[in-house]
Amino acid sequence: MTLTFELCATDGAARRGRMTTPHGVVETPMFMPVGTQATVKGLTPEQLAACGTQILLGNTYHLALRPGDELIADLGGLHRFMQWDGPILTDSGGFQVFSLTEHRKITDHSATFRSPIDGAMLELTPERAVAIQENLGSDIAMVLDECPPADAPRDHVANAVRRTLLWAERCKASHRRADQAQFAIVQGGLDLDLRGRCAEALVAMDFPGYALGGFSVGESHEQMIATLAPVAPLLPANKPRYLMGVGTPRDLLAAVRCGVDLFDCVMPTRSGRNALAFTDDGPVKMRNARHRRDPAPLESGCPCYTCRHFSRAYLHHLFAADEMLGPTLLSLHNVAYYLRLMGRIRAAIEAGTLAELEAGYLARSGAGT
C-alpha cells in the first residue's frame, strides 16, 4: 500500500486532511512526538496512544549508529522493535548535517560523521540514507538534505539548495520499497527566491509528500512565518506538507494558517523533563514555590492522565525530590496538550473559525508562547 492524502476542508490557506499509510490513518493537521532513539523519552507506546498520538518520528542517523538498522530489520523492523503499530516517519539524518558540524564533513557525495558514541566514522550518502530507512521499515522516509543555519550567507544557502536537489534525485533513484513513501525537503533559508526555486525543482520530481526544512535554526517566529506563508502554497495541494522541527503552540497555529499539515518537535518532552508544562493559559514552571501547596490539577479540564490524577503540589514535589516520575508526568501532559490542540485546530478549520481559535489562544497565553 502506498501513502494517500485527502483534502477534507479548508479555512483560508489552512487545510484539514486525512493521510493514509500502511500502518493507519493520520488526521491532519497533526503533531508527531519525537522518538529519536526508537522511544519517546519517558513514555510507553500505550501512554502515547492513550493521549491521542497517531504518528511518531524516528531518526535514521541515531538508529544506524545504535543499535544498527540491520539489527532492527532482523528483529522485524522499527514498528515491532519499539512496539508501536501506528505510522512512523523517519528523518534522514539531514538535521545532523546541521547540528553536528564539529563531527562531520560534507561533500556532494556524502556527509561523513564521527560517532559521538565510539568515534567510528559513519558515511551517510543519499543511497545509504534510503537503505537505512528501508531497513527500518518506516511508513514515510525523508530524503537526505543539507540544512544551513539561519545566518548563513546567501552563497552558502544557495549551495545547500543545490546539494539538497542533487541528493533528492539520488534518493528517489535508489528508493525500492513500495510500502514506504519518500518525502522531499525544501531548503533555502529565509530567501524566498531560493525557496521558490527549490520547491519548483522538487515538485517536478513528483514525490508523494513534501517537507519544509531549515526552520527553527535561529530565525525569529516572524521571519519563519513571513517565509512559510508564500512558500507552503507552492507545494502540491493534493499532497501532505510537513514543517520540520517546529515548535511552540504559537508556531503550530501560525504555520497551520500558512497551509502546513504535519509537525514534529522535541519541545513537549524536553520541556516536560525540565519542569515546564504547556497550558492554554501559557507555560507553567512546576519548580516554582507557589505550587508547593496547590491542590489543583496542572490544567483544569485537561483529560490527560496527569491532570486527572495528580495535583500541582505533587508534581512540584516530584521535581523538588528529583524523582523520575515528574518528567514522565509532565511529558505525558505536554504531548497530550499538543495533540488536543491539534484536534481543536482540525475542528476549527472544519468550522471556519481558525482565526478565532488562534486569537483566543494568544490572548490567554501571551504572544510569546
C-alpha positions in Angstrom: 0.0 0.0 0.0 1.2 3.5 -0.8 0.5 6.7 1.0 -2.6 8.7 0.1 -3.7 12.2 1.1 -7.3 13.5 1.0 -8.1 17.2 1.5 -11.3 17.4 3.5 -11.8 21.1 4.3 -10.0 24.5 4.1 -10.2 27.7 6.1 -8.2 30.3 4.1 -4.8 28.6 3.4 -5.3 26.2 6.4 -6.1 22.6 5.4 -7.9 19.8 7.1 -6.8 16.5 5.6 -6.5 12.7 6.0 -3.3 10.9 5.3 -3.5 7.1 4.9 -0.4 5.0 5.4 0.3 1.2 5.6 0.1 1.4 9.4 -3.0 3.6 9.7 -4.7 6.9 9.1 -3.4 10.3 10.3 -5.8 13.1 10.6 -4.2 16.4 9.7 -3.0 18.9 10.9 -1.2 16.6 13.2 1.8 16.8 15.6 4.3 13.9 15.7 6.0 13.2 19.0 9.7 12.6 18.5 11.1 9.2 19.2 14.7 9.7 18.0 16.1 6.5 19.6 13.0 4.4 18.9 11.4 5.8 22.1 9.6 9.0 23.0 11.6 9.8 26.1 9.9 8.6 29.3 6.7 7.4 27.7 5.4 4.0 26.7 3.6 3.2 23.5 0.4 2.7 25.4 0.7 6.1 27.1 1.3 7.7 23.7 -1.7 6.0 22.2 -4.0 6.9 25.1 -3.3 10.6 24.7 -4.1 10.6 21.0 -0.8 10.0 19.2 -1.3 8.9 15.6 2.2 9.0 14.2 5.7 9.0 15.6 9.1 10.2 14.3 12.4 8.3 14.5 15.9 9.2 13.3 18.0 7.5 10.7 21.4 8.7 11.9 20.9 7.7 15.6 19.3 4.3 14.9 22.0 3.5 12.3 24.6 4.2 15.0 22.8 2.3 17.7 21.5 -0.4 17.7 22.0 -0.6 13.9 19.4 -0.6 11.1 20.3 -4.2 10.1 19.7 -5.4 13.6 16.3 -3.7 13.6 15.5 -5.2 10.3 16.4 -8.7 11.6 14.1 -8.2 14.5 11.1 -7.4 12.3 11.5 -3.7 11.6 11.1 -0.5 13.7 7.4 -0.9 14.4 7.9 -4.3 16.0 11.2 -3.3 17.7 9.6 -0.4 19.5 6.1 -2.0 19.8 4.4 0.9 18.0 1.8 -0.3 15.5 0.9 3.1 14.1 2.6 5.1 11.4 6.2 6.1 11.7 8.2 8.8 9.9 12.0 8.7 9.9 14.2 11.7 9.4 17.1 11.1 7.1 19.9 12.5 9.2 19.8 15.8 7.4 19.3 17.7 10.7 22.5 16.1 12.0 24.3 17.6 9.0 23.3 21.0 10.5 23.6 20.2 14.2 26.8 18.1 14.4 29.1 20.4 12.4 32.0 19.7 14.7 31.7 16.0 14.0 31.0 15.9 10.2 32.5 16.6 6.8 30.1 17.3 3.9 30.7 16.9 0.1 28.4 16.4 -2.8 29.0 12.7 -2.4 28.0 12.3 1.2 28.1 13.6 4.8 30.6 11.8 7.0 30.2 11.8 10.8 32.4 10.8 13.7 30.2 8.8 16.1 29.8 10.5 19.5 29.4 7.0 20.9 32.6 5.3 19.9 34.4 7.6 17.5 33.7 5.3 14.5 33.1 7.0 11.1 29.6 6.8 9.5 29.4 7.9 5.9 25.8 8.9 5.0 25.3 9.1 1.3 21.8 9.6 -0.1 21.7 6.0 -1.1 22.8 4.9 2.4 20.1 7.1 4.0 17.5 5.4 1.8 18.8 1.9 2.6 18.8 2.5 6.4 15.2 3.8 6.3 14.1 0.8 4.1 15.7 -1.5 6.8 13.8 0.4 9.5 10.6 0.0 7.5 9.1 3.4 8.4 5.9 4.5 6.5 7.5 7.8 5.5 11.2 8.2 4.7 12.8 11.6 4.3 15.4 12.3 1.7 18.8 13.4 2.8 19.3 17.2 2.6 21.6 19.9 3.8 20.1 22.3 6.3 22.0 25.7 6.5 21.9 27.9 9.7 19.6 30.9 9.6 22.5 33.3 9.5 24.4 31.6 6.7 25.4 33.8 3.7 23.4 33.6 0.5 26.1 31.7 -1.4 26.2 29.1 1.4 22.4 28.7 1.3 22.4 28.5 -2.5 24.9 25.7 -2.4 22.9 23.9 0.2 19.8 24.1 -2.1 21.9 22.8 -5.0 23.2 19.9 -2.9 19.7 19.2 -1.5 18.3 18.9 -5.0 21.2 16.6 -6.1 20.6 14.4 -3.1 16.9 14.3 -3.6 17.4 13.0 -7.1 19.7 10.3 -5.9 17.4 9.3 -3.0 14.5 9.0 -5.4 16.6 6.9 -7.9 17.6 4.5 -5.1 14.2 4.0 -3.5 12.9 0.5 -3.7 10.2 -0.2 -1.0 6.7 0.2 -2.5 5.2 0.4 1.0 7.3 3.4 2.1 6.7 6.9 0.9 9.6 9.3 0.3 9.1 13.0 1.2 11.4 15.6 -0.3 12.7 18.6 1.7 12.5 22.3 0.6 15.5 24.3 1.7 16.5 27.9 1.0 16.7 29.6 4.4 14.8 32.9 4.6 15.5 33.6 0.9 12.2 33.5 -0.9 13.8 33.2 -4.4 15.9 30.2 -3.3 12.9 28.6 -1.5 10.8 29.0 -4.6 13.5 27.5 -6.9 13.9 24.6 -4.6 10.2 23.9 -4.3 9.7 24.1 -8.1 12.5 21.6 -8.7 11.3 19.2 -6.1 7.7 19.3 -7.2 8.9 18.5 -10.7 10.4 15.3 -9.3 6.9 14.2 -8.1 7.4 13.0 -4.5 4.4 11.7 -2.5 4.9 14.5 0.1 7.0 17.5 0.8 8.7 19.0 3.9 9.8 22.5 4.7 13.2 22.2 6.4 15.7 24.8 7.6 13.4 26.4 10.2 13.8 26.7 13.9 17.5 27.1 13.3 18.0 30.6 14.7 15.3 32.7 12.9 12.5 34.6 14.7 8.9 33.5 14.7 8.1 36.4 12.5 10.8 35.5 10.0 9.6 31.9 9.9 6.0 32.9 9.1 7.0 35.5 6.6 8.8 32.8 4.7 6.3 30.0 5.2 3.3 32.0 4.1 4.4 32.4 0.4 6.3 29.1 0.1 3.9 26.5 1.5 1.3 27.2 -1.3 4.0 26.4 -3.9 3.7 22.7 -2.8 1.0 20.5 -4.4 -2.4 20.9 -2.8 -3.1 17.1 -3.0 0.0 16.1 -1.1 0.9 16.4 2.6 3.2 19.3 3.8 5.4 18.8 6.8 7.2 21.6 8.7 10.2 20.0 10.3 11.3 20.7 13.9 8.7 23.3 14.9 7.7 24.2 17.6 5.7 26.1 20.2 1.9 26.1 20.2 2.0 29.6 18.8 4.2 28.4 15.9 1.8 25.5 15.2 -1.2 27.7 15.0 0.5 30.2 12.7 2.0 27.5 10.4 -1.3 25.8 10.0 -2.7 29.1 8.9 0.0 29.1 6.2 -1.1 25.6 4.9 1.1 23.1 6.8 -0.2 19.7 7.7 2.4 17.9 9.8 4.8 18.9 12.6 7.4 17.4 14.9 9.4 18.9 17.8 11.2 17.7 20.9 9.7 20.6 22.8 6.8 18.8 24.6 9.0 16.1 26.1 12.2 18.2 26.6 10.1 20.9 28.4 8.5 18.2 30.5 11.8 16.9 31.6 12.7 20.4 32.6 9.6 21.0 34.7 7.8 23.2 32.2 4.2 22.4 31.2 2.1 23.9 28.4 -1.4 25.0 29.1 -4.0 27.3 27.4 -3.1 30.0 29.9 0.6 29.8 29.0 3.6 27.8 30.3 3.7 26.7 33.9 7.0 26.2 35.7 6.5 23.4 38.2 9.6 24.2 40.2 8.0 27.5 41.3 7.4 27.6 45.0 3.9 28.9 44.6 2.8 25.3 43.5 4.1 23.7 46.7 0.7 23.6 48.5 -1.6 23.8 45.4 -4.2 21.0 45.3 -5.4 21.9 41.8 -4.6 19.9 38.8 -1.9 21.1 36.4 -4.6 22.3 33.9 -8.3 22.4 34.9 -10.4 20.4 32.4 -7.5 18.6 30.8 -8.4 14.9 30.3 -4.8 13.6 30.3 -3.7 11.0 32.9 -1.5 13.6 34.8 -4.3 16.1 35.2 -6.9 13.6 36.2 -4.8 12.0 38.9 -2.3 14.5 40.4 -2.1 17.9 41.9 0.3 20.7 41.2 1.6 20.2 44.7 2.5 16.6 44.0 4.2 17.5 40.7 6.2 20.2 42.4 7.3 17.7 45.0 8.4 15.2 42.3 10.8 17.7 40.8 12.0 19.0 44.2 12.8 15.4 45.1 14.4 14.7 41.7 12.0 11.8 41.1 11.9 10.4 37.6 8.1 10.3 37.6 8.0 14.1 37.5 9.4 14.3 34.0 7.3 11.4 32.8 4.0 13.0 34.0 4.8 16.4 32.6 6.0 14.9 29.3 2.7 13.0 29.1 0.7 16.1 29.8 2.6 18.2 27.2 2.2 15.6 24.5 -1.5 15.3 25.3 -1.8 19.1 25.3 -0.2 19.4 21.8 -2.4 16.6 20.4 -5.5 18.1 22.0 -4.6 21.5 20.5 -4.2 19.8 17.0 -7.7 18.3 17.4 -9.1 21.8 18.2 -7.3 23.1 15.2 -8.8 20.5 12.9 -12.3 21.2 14.3 -11.8 25.0 13.8 -10.7 24.5 10.2 -13.9 22.5 9.5 -16.0 25.2 11.2 -14.1 28.1 9.5 -13.1 29.5 12.9 -9.3 29.0 12.9 -8.7 32.8 13.2 -10.8 32.9 16.4 -9.1 29.9 17.9 -5.7 31.5 17.3 -6.7 34.9 18.6 -8.2 33.3 21.7 -5.1 31.3 22.4 -2.7 34.3 22.0 -5.0 36.4 24.2 -5.0 33.9 27.0 -1.4 32.6 26.9 0.6 35.6 25.7 2.0 36.2 22.2 5.4 34.7 23.1 4.4 31.1 23.8 
